[in-house]
Amino acid sequence: MDTASTQEAGTRRHQVVVVGSGFGGLFGTKALRRADVDITMVAKTTHHLFQPLLYQVATGILSQGEIAPPTREVLSGQDNVQVLLGEVTGIDLERQVVTSHVLGRDSTIAYDSLIVAAGAGQSYFGNDQFAEYAPGMKSIDDALELRGRIFGAFEMAELGAKRGDNVDHLLTFVVVGAGPTGVEMAGQIAELAHRTLKRDFRAINTRSARVVLLDAAPQVLPPFGAKLGAWTSRELEKLGVEVQLGAMVTDVDERGLEVKYKDGRTERINTVTKIWAAGVQASPLGRTLAEQSGAPLDRAGRIGVNPDLTLPGHPEVFVVGDMIALDNLPGVAQVAIQGAKYAAKEIDGRLKGKPAQPPFKYRDKGSMAIISRFRAVAMVGKLRLTGIIAWLMWLAVHLVYITGFKNRVTAVLHWFVSFLGRGRSERTTTEQQIFARAALGRLRRGATDLVSAPGAYDAARELLDESRRHELEQQAIEEARLSDAGERGVKTGERV
């Protein structure tokens, strides 16, 4: 029986609420497409983000639409799901109610089963003030702001060099964090400076740009092992990237950052463009769930769950993806995808009276990181690959997980232009990309301060409607008179 006929019969189907539209939320929702349930997905963005390719938006290879299709469009063919915009601010486990907020308006949704896939954000290790000067790489806003900062730095350097100013701080780019995101960002900025932009400026030589990759760890790409980490470090240095390990960032400001090295010495690096790719912090919803259920939290805010991904004491609540602390699972897309599918199967199985599944078991499909064109590393089981073979494998795997046939086609075309040629098709930047988020952050309630409350808006509109109507009527009458009198383009003194 479909959703419409069930509603006509006056019965209430099992209500599933999914929090988040990332890999966990999307794949969990899709896995319930044939289940006898009604699903409500609540997410703070209107798109499904393919986060591993954010750095390509930031460096002008892909557009944001190619890695972040509208969630409604992706799920438009699934009749048992409703998509709602809102940031989930509260979950009441006793009442089984989810509360979401958007632009000063709160909504509540009741659930019978809940899948929490809210993901993780950037961690500044207690120094959240760094975010204003060193954006992370967790959202489309991050990527667009960084695109504006990166390309904007070259533009400002050109202006400064023409005046004879020292522009070293503008042509220095620092990436903090030598994990996959940091390595990919550093490699692409180096390619921009040394290859893509080398003929575009007159007063500066972009090939003299300095790209620095910092990490407090003793090696690059620790999860990939020592051998692949060492190979990656050598390849980055061939690209001109300065790899500085054992380097901890202690302060960040508008014009640079302070670094403390393992041997105790300190150094200031003057740079306008800083990218933070170090550390993740699970969604604050983990703490909300922990306070009510007694489940433990680790240092990254991830919540301890049962082996079947349910919350202790609440078998109707599943937590998946980057939010969970279970069996040392990595914070990668496949953990979220497999966990969400497991949760969806369990919900469907309960409704059909099937026995519970065995505990969740993650199947590692490997890890990959791209360094630059024709350079990548891949770790699949015991297999370790480097160079062009790993690069081609990276392209194939990421192409499969891009959502939508149209996006796959356009991504391939843009990769062809960027990797075989030297162009970047997405180099448009604006001041708004760079400064809008900082401006919103200075408002007491953010974007909510820019929107009228419903009652205030209605009262103000009643006062303005009549005067505005009269003004528009007079304007239309005058426009018609000018046309009928033939006075368009005629000087005032020449009128008959």
C-alpha positions in Angstrom: 0.0 0.0 0.0 1.4 3.4 -0.9 1.6 6.5 1.3 -1.4 8.2 -0.1 -3.7 5.2 0.2 -2.5 4.6 3.8 -3.4 8.1 4.8 -6.8 7.8 3.1 -7.5 4.8 5.3 -6.8 6.9 8.3 -3.9 4.7 9.7 -0.6 6.0 10.9 2.5 4.4 9.6 5.7 4.0 11.5 7.4 7.4 11.6 11.2 7.5 10.9 13.1 10.8 11.4 16.5 11.1 9.8 18.8 13.9 11.0 21.3 15.0 8.4 21.5 14.9 4.6 25.1 13.6 4.4 26.1 10.1 3.4 24.5 8.6 6.5 21.3 10.5 6.2 20.9 10.0 2.4 21.8 6.3 2.2 19.7 5.5 5.3 16.7 7.2 3.7 17.2 5.5 0.4 17.5 2.1 2.1 14.0 2.6 3.5 12.3 3.4 0.2 10.4 0.1 0.1 9.7 -0.1 3.9 6.2 0.5 5.3 7.3 3.8 6.9 7.0 7.5 6.5 10.3 9.3 6.7 11.1 12.9 7.5 14.6 14.1 6.8 15.7 17.2 8.7 18.9 18.9 7.7 20.5 22.3 8.1 21.3 22.5 4.4 19.2 21.9 1.3 21.9 19.8 -0.4 23.7 16.5 -0.1 27.4 17.3 0.2 30.1 15.0 -1.3 32.6 16.3 1.3 35.7 14.5 -0.1 35.7 16.9 -3.1 35.3 20.1 -1.3 38.9 21.0 -1.9 38.2 20.9 -5.6 35.5 23.6 -5.2 37.9 25.7 -3.1 40.6 25.5 -5.8 38.4 26.1 -8.8 38.2 22.6 -10.4 34.5 21.9 -9.7 31.4 24.0 -9.0 29.5 23.5 -5.8 26.5 22.2 -7.6 28.5 19.2 -8.9 29.3 18.0 -5.4 26.2 19.2 -3.6 23.0 18.4 -5.5 19.6 19.4 -3.9 18.5 16.8 -1.5 14.9 17.2 -2.7 15.9 16.4 -6.3 17.9 13.4 -5.2 14.9 12.0 -3.2 12.2 13.3 -5.5 11.3 9.8 -6.7 10.9 8.4 -3.2 7.3 8.9 -2.2 7.6 8.0 1.5 10.0 10.8 2.4 9.6 14.4 3.2 12.6 16.8 3.3 12.6 19.7 5.8 15.1 22.5 6.2 16.2 23.1 9.8 19.1 22.7 12.2 18.2 20.1 14.8 18.8 21.8 18.2 17.1 19.3 20.5 16.2 15.6 20.8 13.8 14.6 23.6 14.4 10.8 24.1 11.6 10.4 26.6 8.9 12.1 24.4 10.5 10.9 21.2 10.5 14.3 19.6 13.0 16.2 17.5 13.2 20.0 17.6 14.7 21.9 14.6 15.3 25.6 14.2 15.6 27.9 11.1 15.6 31.7 11.0 13.9 32.2 14.4 11.3 29.5 13.8 11.1 26.2 15.7 9.5 23.0 14.6 8.9 19.7 16.3 8.6 16.2 14.8 7.6 13.0 16.5 9.4 9.8 15.7 9.0 6.0 16.3 12.5 5.4 15.0 15.3 7.9 14.7 18.5 7.9 12.7 21.0 10.5 13.8 23.6 11.2 11.1 24.6 14.8 11.9 28.3 14.2 11.1 31.1 16.3 12.4 32.5 19.8 12.1 36.0 21.3 12.2 37.9 21.1 15.5 40.2 24.0 16.5 41.2 22.2 19.7 39.6 24.8 21.9 40.8 27.8 19.9 37.5 28.5 18.0 38.7 32.1 17.4 41.1 30.7 14.8 38.1 30.0 12.5 37.7 33.6 11.5 41.2 33.7 10.0 41.6 30.0 9.0 38.4 28.5 7.6 38.0 24.7 7.7 36.9 22.4 5.0 33.6 21.0 6.1 30.9 22.9 4.1 30.1 24.6 0.9 30.5 27.9 2.7 34.0 26.9 3.8 35.0 26.0 0.2 33.6 29.2 -1.4 35.2 31.4 1.3 38.5 29.7 0.7 38.2 30.0 -3.1 37.7 33.7 -2.6 40.7 33.9 -0.2 43.0 31.9 -2.4 42.3 33.6 -5.7 41.8 36.9 -4.0 45.3 36.7 -2.5 46.9 36.5 -6.0 44.8 39.5 -7.1 45.8 41.6 -4.1 49.4 40.5 -4.6 49.3 41.8 -8.2 48.0 45.2 -7.0 50.6 45.4 -4.3 53.5 44.4 -6.5 52.5 47.0 -9.1 52.8 49.6 -6.3 56.2 48.2 -5.3 55.0 46.7 -2.0 56.3 43.6 -0.4 53.7 40.9 -1.2 55.3 37.8 0.4 52.5 37.5 2.9 50.0 37.4 0.1 51.9 34.8 -1.8 52.3 32.5 1.2 49.6 29.8 1.7 49.6 27.7 4.9 47.6 24.5 5.3 47.3 23.2 8.8 46.9 19.5 9.0 48.6 16.8 7.0 45.7 14.3 6.7 44.0 13.6 3.3 42.3 17.0 3.1 45.4 18.9 4.0 47.5 17.0 1.5 45.0 17.5 -1.2 44.6 21.2 -0.5 48.4 21.8 -0.4 49.0 19.9 -3.6 46.2 21.8 -5.5 47.4 25.2 -4.3 50.9 24.4 -5.5 49.5 23.4 -8.9 47.5 26.6 -9.1 50.6 28.7 -8.5 53.1 26.7 -10.6 50.9 25.7 -13.5 47.4 27.2 -13.8 48.1 30.8 -13.0 51.7 31.2 -14.2 50.7 33.2 -17.4 47.9 35.2 -15.9 49.7 37.9 -14.0 52.2 40.6 -15.0 53.5 42.1 -11.8 54.0 38.9 -9.8 55.5 35.5 -10.6 53.0 33.0 -9.2 55.6 30.3 -9.3 57.4 32.0 -6.5 54.4 31.4 -4.2 55.2 29.6 -1.0 52.9 26.7 0.1 53.5 25.3 3.6 51.9 22.2 5.1 52.0 22.0 8.9 51.2 19.2 11.3 52.1 18.4 14.9 52.3 14.7 13.9 55.7 13.1 12.9 54.5 12.1 9.5 52.1 12.9 6.6 48.9 10.8 6.3 49.3 8.8 9.5 46.4 6.5 8.8 48.1 5.4 5.6 51.2 4.0 7.3 54.8 5.1 7.3 55.7 4.0 3.8 52.9 5.8 2.0 53.3 8.8 4.3 57.0 9.1 3.4 56.2 8.8 -0.4 53.5 11.4 -0.1 55.9 13.8 1.7 58.5 13.4 -1.0 56.0 14.0 -3.8 54.7 17.2 -2.1 58.2 18.5 -1.8 58.7 17.9 -5.5 55.7 20.1 -6.2 57.3 22.8 -4.1 55.3 22.3 -0.9 57.2 22.9 2.3 56.3 20.0 4.6 56.9 20.9 8.3 56.1 18.1 10.8 56.2 18.3 14.6 54.9 21.8 14.1 52.0 22.9 16.3 50.0 26.1 15.6 49.7 28.2 18.8 48.1 31.4 17.5 46.4 32.7 14.4 45.5 36.2 13.4 44.6 38.1 10.2 48.2 38.4 8.9 49.8 35.2 10.0 50.2 32.4 12.5 52.6 31.3 15.3 54.2 27.9 15.2 55.9 26.0 17.9 58.2 23.1 16.9 59.0 19.9 18.6 62.5 21.2 19.6 60.9 24.1 21.4 61.7 26.9 19.0 58.9 29.2 17.7 58.4 30.9 14.4 55.9 33.3 13.0 54.7 32.7 9.4 53.3 35.8 7.8 50.4 34.8 5.6 47.0 36.1 4.7 45.6 32.8 3.4 45.4 30.0 6.0 43.4 26.7 5.6 42.6 24.6 8.7 42.4 20.9 7.9 43.4 19.5 11.3 41.0 17.7 13.6 37.3 17.1 13.7 34.6 17.5 16.3 31.4 15.5 16.3 28.0 17.2 16.1 26.8 18.8 19.4 23.9 16.5 19.2 26.2 13.8 20.5 26.3 15.6 23.9 22.6 16.1 23.8 22.1 12.3 23.4 24.8 11.5 26.0 23.2 13.7 28.7 19.9 11.9 28.4 21.1 8.4 27.9 24.3 8.2 30.0 26.3 7.1 27.0 30.0 8.1 27.1 31.6 10.7 24.9 35.2 10.7 23.7 37.5 13.7 23.4 36.2 14.4 19.9 32.6 14.4 21.1 31.7 11.0 19.5 29.2 9.0 21.4 29.5 5.4 22.5 26.8 3.2 20.9 25.8 -0.4 21.2 27.2 -2.9 18.7 24.0 -2.6 16.7 24.5 1.2 16.5 21.6 2.0 18.9 21.8 4.3 21.8 22.2 2.6 25.2 18.7 2.3 26.7 17.0 3.5 23.5 16.8 0.8 20.8 14.6 3.1 18.7 17.5 5.5 18.2 20.4 4.7 15.8 23.5 6.9 15.6 25.7 6.5 12.5 28.8 8.0 10.8 31.3 10.4 12.3 29.3 10.8 15.5 30.0 7.3 16.9 32.8 5.9 19.0 32.7 2.2 18.2 35.6 -0.3 17.5 37.9 2.6 16.5 36.0 3.1 13.3 37.5 5.9 11.0 35.5 9.0 10.2 35.1 8.2 6.5 32.1 8.1 4.2 31.9 4.3 4.0 31.4 4.0 7.8 28.4 6.4 7.5 27.0 4.6 4.4 27.3 1.1 5.8 26.0 2.1 9.2 23.0 3.9 7.8 22.1 0.9 5.6 22.4 -1.4 8.6 20.1 0.8 10.7 17.5 1.0 7.9 17.6 -2.8 7.5 17.1 -3.2 11.3 14.1 -0.8 11.3 12.5 -2.6 8.4 13.2 -6.0 9.9 11.6 -5.1 13.2 8.4 -4.0 11.5 8.3 -7.3 9.6 9.0 -9.3 12.8 12.4 -10.5 11.7 15.1 -11.4 14.2 17.8 -8.8 15.0 20.8 -8.6 12.8 24.3 -9.6 14.0 26.3 -6.7 15.4 27.4 -4.1 12.9 30.6 -5.0 11.1 32.4 -2.4 9.0 33.9 -3.6 5.7 36.9 -1.5 4.9 36.9 -0.7 1.1 40.2 1.2 1.3 41.5 4.7 1.6 42.8 7.1 -1.0 44.3 10.6 -1.2 45.2 12.6 -4.3 48.3 14.7 -4.2 48.2 16.4 -7.6 47.5 15.3 -11.2 48.9 11.8 -11.8 50.0 11.5 -8.2 47.9 9.7 -5.5 48.1 7.1 -2.8 45.7 4.2 -2.2 45.4 1.6 0.5 43.1 -1.3 -0.2 43.5 -4.2 2.2 47.1 -5.2 2.1 47.6 -3.5 -1.3 49.5 -0.2 -1.3 49.5 1.8 -4.6 51.1 5.1 -5.6 51.4 7.3 -8.6 49.2 7.2 -11.7 47.6 3.9 -11.0 46.4 5.1 -7.6 45.3 8.4 -9.2 43.2 6.6 -11.8 41.6 4.5 -9.1 40.9 7.6 -7.1 39.1 9.2 -10.1 37.0 6.1 -10.7 35.9 5.6 -7.1 35.0 9.3 -6.6 33.1 9.3 -9.8 30.9 6.5 -8.7 30.0 8.3 -5.5 29.1 11.6 -7.1 25.3 11.8 -7.0 23.5 12.1 -10.3 24.5 11.3 -13.9 24.6 14.9 -15.0 27.1 15.7 -12.2 29.3 12.8 -13.1 29.5 13.9 -16.7 30.3 17.5 -15.9 32.9 16.4 -13.2 34.7 14.3 -15.9 34.8 17.3 -18.3 36.2 19.6 -15.6 38.7 17.0 -14.5 39.8 16.7 -18.2 40.2 20.5 -18.4 42.1 20.8 -15.1 44.3 17.7 -15.1 45.1 17.3 -18.8 45.1 21.0 -19.5 45.9 23.8 -17.1 42.6 25.6 -16.8 40.2 25.9 -13.9 36.6 26.5 -14.9 35.4 27.7 -11.5 37.5 30.7 -10.7 34.8 33.2 -10.1 35.1 34.9 -6.7 33.4 37.7 -4.9 33.9 39.8 -1.8 30.7 38.3 -0.4 32.3 34.8 -0.5 35.1 36.0 1.7 33.4 38.4 4.1 29.7 37.5 4.3 30.1 34.7 7.0 32.3 36.9 9.2 29.7 39.7 8.9 26.8 37.3 9.9 28.9 36.1 12.8 29.0 39.6 14.2 25.3 39.8 14.4 23.8 38.8 17.8 21.6 36.1 16.3 23.2 35.6 12.9 21.0 35.6 9.9 17.9 35.6 12.1 18.6 39.3 12.8 18.1 40.0 9.1 14.6 38.5 9.0 11.4 40.0 10.4 9.4 38.0 12.9 6.1 36.9 11.2 3.9 39.3 13.3 6.2 42.3 12.8 6.4 41.7 9.1 2.6 41.5 8.7 2.0 44.7 10.6 4.6 46.6 8.6 3.3 45.3 5.3 -0.2 46.6 6.0 1.1 50.1 6.5 3.2 50.1 3.3 0.8 48.3 0.9 -1.5 51.1 0.0 1.2 53.8 -0.4 3.3 51.4 -2.5 0.2 50.5 -4.6 -0.4 54.1 -5.4 3.2 54.7 -6.3 3.2 51.8 -8.8 -0.1 52.8 -10.4 1.2 56.3 -11.0 4.4 55.0 -12.4 2.5 52.7 -14.8 0.3 55.5 -16.0 3.3 57.7 -16.7 5.1 54.9 -18.6 2.0 54.4 -20.8 1.6 58.2 -21.4 5.2 58.5 -22.6 4.7 55.7 -25.1 1.3 56.9 -26.4 2.6 60.5 -26.8 5.7 59.4 -28.7 8.0 61.1 -26.2 10.5 58.3 -25.9 13.9 59.5 -27.0 12.7 63.0 -27.8 14.4 66.0 -26.2 12.2 68.1 -24.0 12.6 71.2 -26.2 11.7 69.3 -29.4 8.2 68.2 -28.2 5.3 69.3 -30.3 
